[in-house]
């Protein structure tokens, strides 16, 4: 929608208004989604092999309460 001239603020407002979970979206996030979409058109940003390796690494650094910690 951003490529069609719809302002990120409008996209964020629509995403927020229709969120069944009550999520709130910012214009910055809407722009980031557009960037991710653009990347996805040319290549898979995080290939399956990389995703699995990141998940495996993350599971290896669990916190004391069982929560995962940032890698």
C-alpha positions in Angstrom: 0.0 0.0 0.0 2.9 2.3 0.7 4.0 2.0 -3.0 0.5 3.3 -3.9 1.1 6.4 -1.9 -0.9 5.5 1.3 0.9 7.1 4.2 2.4 4.9 6.9 0.3 6.6 9.5 -2.9 5.5 7.7 -1.7 1.9 7.3 -0.8 1.8 11.0 -4.2 3.3 12.0 -6.0 0.6 9.9 -3.9 -2.2 11.3 -4.5 -1.0 14.8 -8.3 -0.5 14.2 -8.7 -4.0 12.8 -6.5 -5.9 15.3 -8.5 -8.6 17.0 -5.8 -8.9 19.7 -5.7 -5.2 20.5 -2.3 -4.6 19.0 -1.2 -1.1 18.3 0.9 -0.3 15.3 3.1 2.7 14.5 3.9 4.4 11.3 7.5 3.3 11.7 6.4 -0.3 12.0 4.3 0.0 8.8 7.4 1.3 7.0 9.4 -1.7 8.3 6.7 -4.1 7.0 7.1 -2.4 3.6 10.8 -2.9 3.7 10.4 -6.5 4.6 7.9 -7.0 1.8 10.4 -5.5 -0.7 13.1 -7.8 0.5 10.9 -10.8 0.2 10.2 -10.0 -3.4 13.9 -10.6 -4.3 15.0 -13.2 -1.8 14.0 -15.1 1.4 15.4 -12.7 4.1 15.8 -15.6 6.6 16.3 -18.9 4.9 15.0 -22.1 6.6 18.5 -23.3 7.5 19.4 -20.0 9.1 16.1 -19.8 11.0 16.6 -23.3 12.4 20.2 -22.4 13.5 19.0 -19.2 15.2 16.2 -21.1 17.1 18.7 -23.8 18.1 21.1 -21.2 19.4 18.4 -19.3 21.3 17.1 -22.5 23.0 20.7 -23.0 24.3 20.6 -19.7 26.2 17.5 -20.1 28.3 17.2 -17.9 31.4 16.7 -19.1 35.0 13.0 -18.8 34.8 12.8 -20.7 31.5 12.4 -17.6 29.4 14.5 -17.3 26.4 17.2 -14.6 26.5 18.2 -12.4 23.6 21.0 -14.0 21.5 
